[in-house]
Amino acid sequence: MSPREQEIVIMHLISELRKRSVWTGAPFIQTCSYLLEKTYEPVHNFKHYWFRRGPFSSVVSDILAKLRSQEMIAFGPEICTSGPAYVCTEKGTDWVSSCPSVDPRLVLIVERFCAQPENQRLLLGRAMFMLLKFADDASQRLSELGIAGIDEIASTLSSAKELLRGQCRPAVAA
């Protein structure tokens, strides 16, 4: 995937999260880009790795910085204890509207992400990472992080498994 296509994906992620009135800070964008990367082809080459307490991509971070320097996105006016939120500027909105339409798979990932209870949204990315890296030990590894209770972990691992099985994929016309 080209850098321009990666930028379009990130712009669409921000736009779709904003449509649902969800905070659009870097951790949520990182998590959604990771879920998209691990759930669908083609691979977006975001190259996520474990950083602190979740999946992180320096590619996504660089894209956010580039889009901000080009005035395609800016920090939103709302103040949040979790950090600043990104919003598409008028220039960014015009640019992304001239690009290919939003991939329905991206929309499905955002919908699944937003369907999680607010305190479990980041956990979904963490659960996916642990499932892919440690398979049978994923629940134990998440418990060791001390970031969620057993019930939250079980529920979130179930959602991550559904994503990996492809149950969030759009129906294919016969």
C-alpha positions in Angstrom: 0.0 0.0 0.0 1.4 3.4 -1.0 1.9 6.2 1.6 -1.0 8.1 0.0 -3.3 5.2 0.4 -2.2 4.9 4.0 -3.0 8.5 4.6 -6.5 8.0 3.1 -7.1 5.1 5.4 -6.1 7.2 8.5 -8.3 10.1 7.3 -11.2 7.8 6.8 -10.6 6.3 10.3 -10.7 9.8 11.9 -13.8 10.7 9.9 -15.7 7.5 10.8 -14.9 7.8 14.5 -16.0 11.4 14.5 -19.3 10.5 12.8 -20.0 8.3 15.8 -19.0 11.0 18.3 -16.1 8.9 19.5 -12.9 10.5 20.8 -10.3 10.5 18.0 -7.1 10.6 19.9 -4.0 8.8 18.8 -4.5 5.6 20.9 -8.0 5.0 19.3 -6.6 5.6 15.8 -3.6 3.3 16.5 -6.0 0.6 17.8 -8.4 0.8 14.9 -5.6 0.8 12.4 -4.2 -2.3 14.1 -7.5 -4.1 14.0 -7.9 -3.2 10.3 -4.4 -4.4 9.6 -4.8 -7.7 11.2 -8.3 -8.5 10.1 -8.3 -7.7 6.3 -6.3 -7.9 3.2 -4.6 -6.0 1.6 -2.1 -5.4 4.4 -1.7 -1.7 5.0 1.9 -2.0 6.1 1.4 0.0 9.3 3.9 -2.3 11.1 2.4 -2.3 14.6 4.4 -3.5 17.6 3.8 -3.7 21.3 4.6 -0.4 23.0 3.8 0.3 26.6 0.3 -1.3 26.9 -0.9 -1.8 23.4 -0.2 -2.0 19.7 1.6 1.0 18.3 2.8 2.0 14.8 5.4 4.6 14.2 4.1 4.7 10.6 0.6 5.7 11.8 2.2 8.2 14.2 4.2 9.7 11.3 1.1 9.9 9.1 -0.8 11.8 11.8 2.2 14.2 12.1 2.4 14.6 8.3 -1.4 15.2 7.9 -1.3 17.7 10.7 1.7 19.6 9.2 -0.2 19.7 5.8 -3.2 21.1 7.7 -5.4 18.1 6.7 -6.1 17.4 10.4 -5.9 19.5 13.5 -6.4 19.0 17.2 -10.1 19.5 18.0 -11.4 22.2 20.4 -12.6 19.7 23.0 -10.4 19.1 26.0 -10.1 15.5 27.1 -8.1 14.0 29.9 -6.9 11.2 27.6 -5.3 13.7 25.3 -6.1 15.8 22.2 -8.5 14.5 19.5 -7.8 14.8 15.8 -10.4 16.4 13.5 -10.4 16.7 9.7 -10.0 20.3 8.6 -11.9 21.7 5.7 -8.9 21.2 3.5 -8.6 17.6 4.7 -12.3 17.0 4.2 -12.2 18.3 0.7 -9.1 16.2 -0.1 -10.5 12.9 1.4 -13.9 13.4 -0.4 -12.0 13.5 -3.7 -10.4 10.1 -2.8 -11.9 6.7 -3.3 -14.9 6.0 -1.1 -14.6 4.5 2.4 -13.8 0.8 2.4 -16.8 -0.9 4.0 -14.4 -3.1 5.9 -13.0 0.0 7.6 -16.5 1.0 8.6 -17.2 -2.4 10.0 -14.0 -2.3 12.1 -15.0 1.2 13.5 -18.5 -0.1 14.2 -17.2 -3.1 16.1 -14.7 -0.9 18.0 -17.4 1.6 18.9 -19.7 -1.2 20.0 -17.3 -2.1 22.8 -17.9 -0.4 26.2 -15.9 2.7 26.3 -13.4 1.3 28.9 -12.8 -1.7 26.7 -12.1 -0.2 23.3 -8.3 -0.1 23.7 -8.5 -3.5 25.3 -9.8 -4.9 21.9 -6.5 -4.0 20.2 -4.6 -5.5 23.1 -6.6 -8.7 23.0 -6.1 -9.0 19.3 -2.3 -8.6 19.7 -2.2 -11.2 22.5 -4.3 -13.7 20.5 -2.0 -13.4 17.5 1.2 -13.5 19.6 0.4 -15.9 22.4 -2.9 -17.7 21.3 -3.8 -19.9 24.3 -2.0 -17.7 26.9 -3.8 -14.5 25.7 -6.1 -14.3 28.7 -3.4 -14.9 31.2 -1.1 -12.3 29.5 -3.8 -9.7 29.5 -4.6 -10.5 33.2 -0.9 -10.0 34.0 -1.1 -6.4 32.6 -3.6 -5.6 35.3 -5.7 -3.4 32.9 -9.0 -5.2 33.1 -11.0 -7.7 35.1 -11.5 -11.3 34.0 -15.1 -10.7 32.7 -13.9 -7.8 30.6 -11.0 -9.8 29.2 -13.2 -12.8 28.3 -15.7 -10.5 26.6 -13.1 -8.6 24.7 -11.2 -11.8 23.6 -14.4 -13.1 22.3 -14.9 -10.0 20.2 -11.3 -10.2 18.9 -11.8 -13.9 18.0 -14.9 -13.0 16.0 -12.9 -10.3 14.1 -10.2 -12.8 13.3 -12.7 -15.4 12.1 -14.0 -12.8 9.7 -17.5 -12.5 11.2 -17.4 -8.8 10.8 -16.8 -9.0 7.0 -19.5 -7.7 4.7 -21.7 -10.3 3.0 -20.6 -11.3 -0.5 -23.3 -11.2 -3.2 -24.1 -14.6 -4.6 
